[in-house]
Amino acid sequence: MKTSLMVLLPLLTLVCSSVPEQGELPESSQLGGSLTEMCRDAVLLVEGETWTEDVPTAPTINISWCAGYVLGLKDTVAVVSAQAGLFCVPSSATSWQLIEPIVEFATQHPESQGLHRSALAIQAWSAAFP
């Protein structure tokens, strides 16, 4: 138990230091709306969407950013959640299985767009993986 707390404490410090203090608004790039926007392209790709933009790399960049963000957050949250018994994201979850609940939750709960993007993801995963 002592060893797990020694590992968990620096991790929590790192996670908490990136989240704005209560009452302080996060930068717009850190809001749930930006996460939803970036991840929506991943959902569209899986659903067979094609892009007609002049810059076809924009969706690819969004998808790559979204997948990297959610996989990194999943690894962080897995440690904290396991210790606190909050919810259980399956260790075998693919990036798609992590992205879809975020976009779905954000669509069903538009008020979540103003949350910090990590808070939006955690709320979505809590609902999807009780």
Secondary structure as UniProt FT lines:
FT   HELIX           2..17
FT   TURN            22..23
FT   HELIX           28..30
FT   HELIX           32..46
FT   TURN            47..48
FT   HELIX           57..84
FT   TURN            91..92
FT   HELIX           95..108
FT   HELIX           110..114
FT   HELIX           117..128
//
